[in-house]
Amino acid sequence: QHHGKWWFNQRNAQGEVMLTLHSPTDALVGLYSMTVVLLSADGQILEQTKPQTFYLLFNPWCKDDSVYLPSEELLQEYILNENGILYQGSWDDITTVPWNFGQFEKDVVDICFEVLDNSPTALKNSEMEIANRGSPVYVSRTITAMVNANDDRGVVSGRWDGKYSDGVAPTRWTGSVPILRRWSEDGGQKVRYGQCWVFTGVACTVLRCLGIPTRCITNYSSAHDTDANISVDYLFNDQLEISPSIFRNYHCWVESWMKRDDLPEGYDGWQVLDPTPQERSDGIFCCGPCPVRAVKEGEVGLKYDTPFVFSEVNADLIVWIVHPDGERIQVSQNSKVIGRNISTKSVYGDFREDITANYKYPEGKNKRPVECTHLHSIGVLFRVRHVHTIHGTDFDVIIELYNAGREDTDAQLTVTSNTTSLTVPAHKEVLRLQYGHYGACVSEHHMIRVTALLQPTDQDNIILQEINIPLKMPALHIKIIGKAIVSRKLTAHISFNNPLPVSLQGGMFTVEGAGLTEAKEIKTQYVLVLEIMQMKKSIPLLSSHFKIHRIHFEVKNVLMEHATIFENRLIFQQFSFTVFESIQPISGSGGSTFSCSLA
């Protein structure tokens, strides 16, 4: 096995000598220089080659490596696949966002080691930092700290308030490569802006590039426990305004595969690594690696950051109403809401794999270190319903009330959306949401949140219910014209219907394909009310390898209302097509014939 030392073997054939260099399985990852010296019998240098440099990476194909993964199918996905899918939306309306990881693109490996070289530890004591680079635990933890720009010379700056005029909106990114290149070209200056899926995509690129098997995870109804008590408080005031959120529709992180020699036996395998800056760990914004098995077993004493990850998928959600005088009234406590439909892209295709069972036991069988209590329900019940909605149309939200008790009950019902509120007597009510009211305040993820509060006048208990209403985006129609031929331009016809009752401006296509074309932005003109927008665009194909093109389209609508500028974004699913290389070359072109299959 030759642990701890380098060695080579030698083969002679037809007057030539072939030397094969072997590294120890615990060798440090990084940039190496190699020189071959030919010596005489008395030790004199007869010939010497020029120094040749190479990067040594972790090797998940090697049985003795700390990241060994004994499945070629998994390695094809978690190391070699340059494209993936990130999951967004909500637990009951899951949406997908294709992402171009591009870990084998030009200069990416150089940038990945540049990220490590700019960590606080490396800048303070480079020799000590480099000495730890044989450990995937150390390297992956460093990457989670360096992908975010808090505290250090990290890559991406996070922002969640919708104000992106001095950077790029998180929804505009279609892959990791433009982000990493911009960071490197700007001398390690943070790239503005990202949110959890952007941090996750960039971390996945870096870790796969370094040879660590990695996949992207989405946890729906994700909690943010700030005090490690395995519960989160959800606070509303009398107007149903929410305190700073500790409860998210979804949150993304990565899992990486590695041995955990620093832990008791049984915690090798998938490890949670969260590059989104949420809480400090050992004084810096990073999270993990945390064994997924430790989360499931409730072993919150194991490093790193297991209590925090456990809460993200297992915490109790406690809902409170806070009155103006500061008095809190507990509305509910629920242990089933947090941590739903934990998702990753399947190894076997572009569809979702549910891995919730990796993190949690079925309800009633879980090994939770805390016990939960539940409030008793009251006699008056209600539910909130809505119809399928298209962005730009008016739609109804229906609130149905039911008295399960034996006596009539007077009650007050308060309903709010992002922009609308009303108070009505308790019975069946219909709240009409008009585009003129909600259009300027739709979230970046095309959601409207509706909250209903029912307060029976003769009872102490109150009921609060929330729903997220997803707004459907219009379809983007793309047609490839002619054949896709390497080194020639590919022409696509793109169209969509503007469903909004207002004109759109500032439309932008982003076209990106690993090994095919760098990220390109294509601006469009005005799109009028209910108009069908059409355009043709040519894109050069730069590679003859099997690749996938991603096309992303965003339209930005600027409205003036009460001297305030609101921005509306229609963000469509990215379009993919696959390019296959033909056996026969094109006569006289020097390239290869490609046929195009729409996916």
QUIZIBEL-V126012 format. One record per residue. RES is the residue in one small letter. PHI is phi in degrees with one decimal (* if undefined). D_FIRST is the distance of its C-alpha to the first C-alpha in whole Angstrom. Layout:
RES,PHI,D_FIRST
RES,PHI,D_FIRST
//
This chain:
q,*,0
h,56.4,4
h,-61.9,6
g,85.5,9
k,-141.0,10
w,-84.5,10
w,-153.0,10
f,-144.2,12
n,-119.3,14
q,-128.0,17
r,-129.3,20
n,-109.5,23
a,-158.5,26
q,51.0,30
g,78.0,30
e,-115.9,27
v,-120.0,24
m,-110.2,21
l,-103.9,18
t,-112.6,15
l,-92.6,14
h,-120.4,10
s,-99.8,10
p,-67.8,8
t,-69.5,8
d,-105.6,11
a,-64.5,13
l,-74.5,16
v,-77.8,18
g,151.9,21
l,-90.7,23
y,-119.6,21
s,-119.2,23
m,-127.3,22
t,-130.5,24
v,-103.0,23
v,-118.8,25
l,-99.9,27
l,-110.8,28
s,-81.9,30
a,-61.6,30
d,-96.1,32
g,90.5,29
q,-80.3,32
i,-76.4,31
l,-91.8,32
e,-155.0,31
q,-145.5,29
t,-80.7,28
k,-70.0,29
p,-59.2,27
q,-114.6,25
t,-101.0,24
f,-153.6,22
y,-96.8,21
l,-101.8,18
l,-115.5,18
f,-62.5,16
n,-125.2,15
p,-72.7,16
w,-88.2,15
c,-91.7,11
k,-61.4,10
d,-95.6,8
d,-80.7,11
s,-68.3,14
v,-113.1,16
y,-58.7,15
l,-125.6,18
p,-83.2,18
s,-154.0,21
e,-65.4,22
e,-62.1,26
l,-67.9,25
l,-66.9,23
q,-60.6,26
e,-86.2,28
y,-88.7,26
i,-120.8,24
l,-92.8,26
n,-74.3,30
e,-90.4,32
n,-125.7,35
g,-154.2,35
i,-131.1,38
l,-107.5,39
y,-105.2,42
q,-132.5,45
g,88.7,48
s,-136.8,49
w,-59.9,48
d,-104.1,51
d,-151.8,51
i,-78.9,47
t,-119.1,47
t,-121.1,44
v,-133.1,43
p,-64.1,41
w,-137.4,39
n,-95.2,37
f,-72.6,34
g,61.3,33
q,-68.2,30
f,-106.6,29
e,-68.4,33
k,-55.7,33
d,73.3,32
v,-66.1,31
v,-64.2,27
d,-61.2,29
i,-68.1,31
c,-61.6,29
f,-74.0,27
e,-63.9,31
v,-60.5,31
l,-62.2,28
d,-66.9,30
n,-97.8,33
s,-67.3,32
p,-55.1,34
t,-65.1,31
a,-66.2,30
l,-70.1,34
k,-82.9,34
n,-150.3,31
s,-64.6,29
e,-64.4,26
m,-64.7,26
e,-66.8,26
i,-63.4,23
a,-63.3,21
n,-94.9,21
r,-78.7,20
g,-85.4,16
s,-102.8,18
p,-66.1,20
v,-63.6,22
y,-65.4,23
v,-62.7,23
s,-67.3,25
r,-65.6,28
t,-63.7,29
i,-64.1,29
t,-62.9,32
a,-77.0,34
m,-86.2,34
v,-66.4,35
n,-91.6,38
a,-95.6,40
n,-75.7,41
d,75.3,41
d,-149.8,39
r,-89.0,38
g,-72.1,37
v,-85.4,38
v,-116.3,40
s,-94.3,43
g,-86.7,45
r,-154.6,48
w,-129.4,50
d,-97.8,54
g,81.9,54
k,-100.7,55
y,-120.5,53
s,-62.4,56
d,-96.4,54
g,-161.2,50
v,-114.5,49
a,-60.8,50
p,-53.0,46
t,-70.3,48
r,-83.0,48
w,-70.4,44
t,-115.9,43
g,-171.9,39
s,-85.4,37
v,-61.4,37
p,-59.7,40
i,-67.7,40
l,-64.3,36
r,-66.2,38
r,-63.4,41
w,-59.6,40
s,-68.4,38
e,-64.8,41
d,-89.3,43
g,72.7,41
g,83.3,39
q,-78.7,43
k,-61.0,42
v,-96.4,43
r,-99.8,46
y,-139.4,46
g,-140.5,44
q,-131.2,44
c,-55.9,41
w,-72.0,40
v,-70.5,40
f,-56.3,37
t,-64.5,35
g,-61.1,35
v,-66.6,34
a,-61.4,31
c,-62.0,30
t,-59.0,30
v,-64.3,28
l,-69.0,26
r,-63.2,25
c,-60.5,25
l,-79.7,22
g,96.2,20
i,-100.6,21
p,-57.9,23
t,-144.5,26
r,-137.7,30
c,-93.2,33
i,-122.2,35
t,-124.1,39
n,-106.7,40
y,-90.1,44
s,53.4,47
s,-92.8,44
a,-97.2,45
h,-127.6,45
d,-88.9,45
t,-91.2,46
d,-124.2,46
a,58.6,44
n,-103.9,46
i,60.6,45
s,-151.3,48
v,-130.5,50
d,-100.0,54
y,-110.2,55
l,-106.9,58
f,-120.7,62
n,-95.6,65
d,-63.7,68
q,-92.4,68
l,62.7,65
e,-82.1,63
i,-97.7,59
s,-70.8,58
p,-47.7,54
s,-71.5,52
i,-117.2,49
f,-138.5,49
r,-113.8,48
n,-56.5,48
y,-155.5,45
h,-146.6,42
c,-109.2,38
w,-149.6,35
v,-118.7,31
e,-115.3,29
s,-124.4,25
w,-95.9,22
m,-165.8,19
k,-77.8,18
r,-119.3,20
d,-67.2,19
d,-86.2,22
l,-122.8,24
p,-57.9,24
e,-60.5,23
g,109.2,24
y,-118.3,24
d,-73.3,21
g,105.0,22
w,-70.1,25
q,-125.2,27
v,-76.9,30
l,-133.9,30
d,-118.2,34
p,-83.2,35
t,-70.2,39
p,-72.1,40
q,-121.4,42
e,-132.0,41
r,-78.7,40
s,-131.4,36
d,53.9,36
g,88.1,39
i,-129.2,37
f,-81.5,38
c,-156.1,35
c,-153.5,34
g,99.7,30
p,-75.0,28
c,-121.0,29
p,-62.8,28
v,-60.0,30
r,-63.3,30
a,-64.2,31
v,-64.4,34
k,-64.7,35
e,-84.3,35
g,71.4,37
e,-83.8,34
v,-76.6,36
g,-88.5,35
l,-89.0,31
k,-86.2,30
y,-114.1,31
d,61.2,34
t,-63.3,34
p,-58.2,38
f,-66.8,39
v,-66.4,37
f,-56.5,38
s,-65.8,42
e,-59.4,41
v,-114.0,41
n,-133.4,43
a,-64.7,45
d,-78.3,49
l,-100.9,51
i,-109.8,55
v,-101.0,57
w,-128.2,60
i,-103.6,64
v,-110.6,64
h,-79.9,68
p,-56.0,70
d,-82.4,70
g,94.7,67
e,-65.8,67
r,-106.2,64
i,-120.8,65
q,-76.2,62
v,-94.2,62
s,-161.2,59
q,-141.0,56
n,-132.7,53
s,-99.7,50
k,-105.6,49
v,-81.7,49
i,-80.1,46
g,78.1,43
r,-118.9,44
n,44.5,43
i,-63.1,39
s,-128.8,38
t,-149.0,35
k,-70.2,35
s,-69.6,34
v,-68.4,31
y,-98.7,34
g,157.9,37
d,-86.8,39
f,-136.3,40
r,-84.4,39
e,-110.5,37
d,-88.6,38
i,-117.8,36
t,-55.3,38
a,-65.0,37
n,-71.5,34
y,-103.7,35
k,-141.9,38
y,-79.7,40
p,-56.3,43
e,-53.9,46
g,99.0,47
k,-118.3,44
n,-74.8,42
k,-98.6,40
r,-87.7,42
p,-79.3,43
v,-129.8,46
e,-96.1,49
c,-118.6,51
t,-116.7,55
h,-129.6,57
l,-79.6,61
h,-76.8,63
s,-76.1,64
i,-105.1,68
g,-70.8,71
v,-94.9,71
l,-120.5,68
f,-156.8,67
r,-140.6,65
v,-115.4,64
r,-127.1,64
h,-152.6,64
v,-93.2,64
h,-62.7,61
t,-124.6,62
i,-110.2,62
h,-55.3,61
g,107.1,65
t,-105.2,67
d,-81.9,69
f,-152.8,68
d,-105.3,69
v,-112.8,67
i,-107.0,68
i,-111.8,69
e,-109.1,70
l,-113.9,71
y,-141.3,72
n,-95.8,74
a,-86.5,72
g,-85.5,75
r,-95.4,78
e,-126.0,80
d,-63.9,80
t,-133.2,78
d,-83.6,79
a,-151.1,76
q,-113.4,75
l,-113.2,72
t,-117.9,70
v,-126.0,68
t,-132.6,66
s,-116.4,64
n,-57.7,63
t,-131.9,66
t,-128.7,69
s,-144.7,70
l,-159.0,73
t,-123.4,74
v,-136.9,76
p,-64.4,78
a,-84.3,76
h,-169.4,76
k,-71.0,74
e,-128.8,74
v,-120.3,72
l,-105.6,71
r,-91.2,71
l,-100.1,69
q,-100.2,70
y,-58.0,68
g,-60.1,70
h,-92.9,69
y,-92.4,65
g,-57.7,64
a,-78.4,64
c,-123.4,62
v,-67.0,59
s,-67.6,56
e,-60.0,53
h,-101.0,52
h,60.1,55
m,-122.6,56
i,-120.9,59
r,-100.0,59
v,-115.0,62
t,-120.0,63
a,-124.3,65
l,-121.6,67
l,-111.6,69
q,-125.3,71
p,-62.4,74
t,-71.8,77
d,-106.0,77
q,-132.2,74
d,-76.5,71
n,-76.9,68
i,-128.5,67
i,-120.7,65
l,-130.3,63
q,-137.1,61
e,-126.0,59
i,-136.8,58
n,-103.3,56
i,-105.2,58
p,-78.7,56
l,-100.2,58
k,-76.8,57
m,-90.0,57
p,-66.7,58
a,-72.9,56
l,-103.4,55
h,-102.0,56
i,-128.3,54
k,-127.2,55
i,-81.5,53
i,-101.8,55
g,78.5,54
k,-96.9,51
a,-89.1,48
i,-122.9,47
v,-59.3,44
s,69.0,46
r,-119.3,49
k,-79.5,51
l,-102.5,50
t,-106.9,54
a,-126.4,54
h,-103.4,57
i,-123.0,57
s,-149.0,59
f,-159.2,60
n,-96.7,63
n,-79.0,64
p,-85.8,65
l,-81.1,66
p,-80.7,70
v,-136.0,69
s,-75.2,68
l,-112.8,64
q,-146.8,63
g,74.0,60
g,-66.6,58
m,-145.2,55
f,-89.3,52
t,-120.0,48
v,-113.1,47
e,-150.1,43
g,-150.6,40
a,-60.7,37
g,79.5,36
l,-109.5,40
t,-155.7,42
e,-70.9,42
a,-59.6,44
k,-124.4,48
e,-109.0,51
i,-125.0,54
k,-85.5,57
t,-119.6,60
q,-92.1,63
y,-63.4,66
v,-121.3,65
l,-77.8,69
v,-59.2,70
l,57.1,69
e,-85.1,68
i,-90.1,65
m,-88.1,63
q,-132.8,62
m,-158.1,60
k,-118.4,58
k,-147.8,55
s,-106.3,53
i,-130.8,50
p,-74.0,48
l,-96.2,45
l,-103.9,42
s,-138.7,39
s,-102.6,39
h,-87.3,36
f,-64.3,36
k,-140.9,37
i,-128.0,40
h,-88.5,42
r,-115.7,43
i,-121.0,47
h,-120.5,48
f,-127.7,52
e,-132.9,54
v,-118.0,57
k,-112.1,59
n,-115.7,62
v,-105.9,64
l,-112.8,67
m,-108.4,70
e,-146.2,71
h,53.6,73
a,63.4,72
t,-115.4,68
i,-93.8,66
f,-113.4,63
e,-113.0,61
n,-106.5,60
r,-120.6,57
l,-103.5,56
i,-116.8,53
f,-95.3,52
q,-60.7,49
q,-73.8,47
f,-100.1,47
s,-122.9,45
f,-138.5,45
t,-105.7,42
v,-108.7,42
f,-111.3,41
e,-82.2,41
s,-88.8,43
i,-73.6,42
q,-93.7,46
p,-76.2,46
i,-79.6,49
s,-61.8,52
g,78.1,52
s,-94.6,50
g,77.8,46
g,-112.1,45
s,-126.1,44
t,-82.1,46
f,-120.7,45
s,-107.7,47
c,-114.1,47
s,-115.0,46
l,-81.8,48
a,-111.1,46
//
